[in-house]
């Protein structure tokens, strides 16, 4: 009986991170679509400012790790909701530890009808470790808008 309980507890602990990731996917996708709606209503410049400023509604906040990132289709960072130091940097050829050029992949996936998900590895700012990440990406009005979650 004790072995069964320990096995059950271990199984639950292994599944918890997967459940958290699955529940965050709709939130990430919704944030991208909310950002695009904001851009359509308020203009691209207002949208970029809202993503980039620390108090903006699309910027990472304590207790809410979701944020938007915005690139032009050449891979230049137009706004970033967590790393303001990336503004203006061309990241088109940046690779993750496995060699995935994830910005190129994000743009390609985002150009598909309805957007899509892209998987890569990136340093998680909370844990300071390289972790698997998946991002929902959608191209609108000549820019890539994305939001990622760690798996």
Backbone torsions as a table, in degrees:
resi	resn	phi	psi	omega
1	UNK	NA	-43.5	-179.3
2	UNK	-62.1	-40.9	178.5
3	UNK	-62.6	-41.3	178.8
4	UNK	-61.4	-45.6	-179.7
5	UNK	-63.5	-42.9	178.4
6	UNK	-64.4	-40.5	178.2
7	UNK	-64.3	-41.8	179.2
8	UNK	-64.9	-42.5	178.6
9	UNK	-63.0	-44.1	179.1
10	UNK	-61.9	-41.9	179.2
11	UNK	-62.8	-42.0	178.8
12	UNK	-63.3	-42.5	-179.7
13	UNK	-65.4	-33.4	177.9
14	UNK	-72.2	-31.1	-177.0
15	UNK	-83.7	-25.5	-176.9
16	UNK	-54.1	-48.1	179.0
17	UNK	-61.3	-34.4	178.7
18	UNK	-65.9	-39.0	178.1
19	UNK	-65.4	-39.3	178.8
20	UNK	-63.8	-42.6	-180.0
21	UNK	-64.5	-45.1	-178.9
22	UNK	-61.6	-37.7	-178.7
23	UNK	-76.0	-21.4	178.7
24	UNK	-84.9	-20.0	-179.6
25	UNK	-58.3	-48.0	178.3
26	UNK	-63.4	-33.5	178.7
27	UNK	-66.4	-41.5	179.6
28	UNK	-64.9	-45.3	179.4
29	UNK	-62.9	-41.8	179.5
30	UNK	-64.5	-37.1	180.0
31	UNK	-66.2	-40.1	176.6
32	UNK	-60.3	-47.0	-178.6
33	UNK	-67.1	-34.9	175.5
34	UNK	-64.9	-41.8	178.2
35	UNK	-62.7	-42.5	179.2
36	UNK	-65.4	-40.0	176.6
37	UNK	-62.5	-40.9	177.5
38	UNK	-61.2	-43.7	-179.9
39	UNK	-62.3	-42.1	179.9
40	UNK	-65.5	-36.2	-177.8
41	UNK	-80.9	-34.9	-170.5
42	UNK	-115.0	-6.6	-179.5
43	UNK	95.5	157.4	-175.4
44	UNK	-64.8	-42.8	-177.8
45	UNK	-62.8	-43.4	178.6
46	UNK	-63.9	-39.4	178.7
47	UNK	-63.1	-49.0	-179.9
48	UNK	-59.5	-40.4	177.4
49	UNK	-63.4	-39.8	-179.3
50	UNK	-68.1	-35.8	177.4
51	UNK	-69.6	-42.5	-169.6
52	UNK	-80.2	-32.7	-176.1
53	UNK	-73.5	142.2	-175.8
54	UNK	-58.0	-29.9	-179.4
55	UNK	-97.2	6.1	-177.3
56	UNK	-70.1	157.8	-176.0
57	UNK	-73.5	-11.3	179.0
58	UNK	-111.3	17.0	-179.1
59	UNK	-104.1	146.0	178.4
60	UNK	-58.6	142.5	178.9
61	UNK	-137.7	155.7	176.4
62	UNK	-55.2	130.0	-179.9
63	UNK	86.1	-10.5	177.3
64	UNK	-136.4	94.4	-174.8
65	UNK	-77.9	-5.3	-178.5
66	UNK	-77.0	135.7	177.8
67	UNK	-151.3	163.8	176.7
68	UNK	-100.0	151.0	167.6
69	UNK	-125.9	145.2	-175.9
70	UNK	-133.0	127.1	178.5
71	UNK	-124.4	152.5	166.5
72	UNK	-79.8	175.1	-173.9
73	UNK	-78.4	0.3	172.6
74	UNK	-99.4	2.2	176.9
75	UNK	92.0	11.3	179.1
76	UNK	-86.6	131.8	179.5
77	UNK	-71.7	119.4	177.7
78	UNK	-95.0	-29.6	177.3
79	UNK	-164.8	147.3	179.4
80	UNK	-143.7	124.7	-175.3
81	UNK	-79.7	5.6	178.2
82	UNK	-140.9	-26.2	-177.0
83	UNK	-127.9	83.2	-176.5
84	UNK	-63.3	-21.7	-179.9
85	UNK	-68.1	-12.1	-179.3
86	UNK	-85.6	-7.2	-177.6
87	UNK	-53.9	125.8	177.6
88	UNK	85.2	-4.7	-177.7
89	UNK	-84.4	133.3	174.8
90	UNK	-84.5	116.7	-176.2
91	UNK	-115.4	17.1	-174.3
92	UNK	-54.0	-40.4	-175.5
93	UNK	-101.0	12.0	178.0
94	UNK	-64.2	138.2	-179.2
95	UNK	-117.0	147.9	172.2
96	UNK	-83.0	177.4	-177.5
97	UNK	-58.5	-21.6	179.1
98	UNK	-92.5	1.3	179.3
99	UNK	90.9	4.7	178.8
100	UNK	-73.6	125.2	174.4
101	UNK	-84.3	83.8	-167.3
102	UNK	-70.8	-27.1	177.4
103	UNK	-68.6	-43.6	175.4
104	UNK	-58.7	-43.9	-179.9
105	UNK	-64.7	-41.9	178.4
106	UNK	-59.1	-42.6	-179.7
107	UNK	-65.3	-45.5	-179.3
108	UNK	-61.5	-45.2	179.5
109	UNK	-65.8	-40.6	-178.9
110	UNK	-65.9	-24.0	-180.0
111	UNK	-81.1	-11.6	176.7
112	UNK	-70.8	151.8	179.4
113	UNK	-56.5	122.3	179.7
114	UNK	83.1	-0.1	179.8
115	UNK	73.7	-164.8	179.8
116	UNK	177.7	-174.7	-175.7
117	UNK	-105.9	142.7	179.4
118	UNK	-128.5	134.3	-178.7
119	UNK	-110.4	137.2	179.1
120	UNK	-163.7	-177.0	177.3
121	UNK	-116.3	143.2	-178.5
122	UNK	-154.9	157.4	177.2
123	UNK	-71.9	125.6	176.6
124	UNK	-79.4	120.1	-177.7
125	UNK	-64.1	-22.5	179.1
126	UNK	-77.8	-43.7	-176.2
127	UNK	-96.1	-15.6	-176.7
128	UNK	61.6	27.4	178.0
129	UNK	-122.5	152.2	173.9
130	UNK	-71.7	125.7	-177.3
131	UNK	-137.1	162.1	175.0
132	UNK	-69.8	136.9	179.7
133	UNK	-134.1	146.5	173.1
134	UNK	-128.7	137.4	-177.1
135	UNK	-127.0	136.8	171.0
136	UNK	-88.0	128.3	-175.2
137	UNK	-129.2	141.4	179.1
138	UNK	-148.0	130.8	177.7
139	UNK	-94.3	130.8	178.9
140	UNK	-149.1	136.3	175.6
141	UNK	56.2	35.1	176.1
142	UNK	79.3	10.2	178.6
143	UNK	-131.6	151.2	173.8
144	UNK	-91.4	126.7	174.7
145	UNK	-115.4	127.9	-178.2
146	UNK	-140.1	160.7	175.8
147	UNK	-147.6	127.6	-177.2
148	UNK	-116.4	159.9	175.2
149	UNK	-133.7	148.9	177.3
150	UNK	-87.9	139.0	-178.0
151	UNK	-82.5	NA	NA
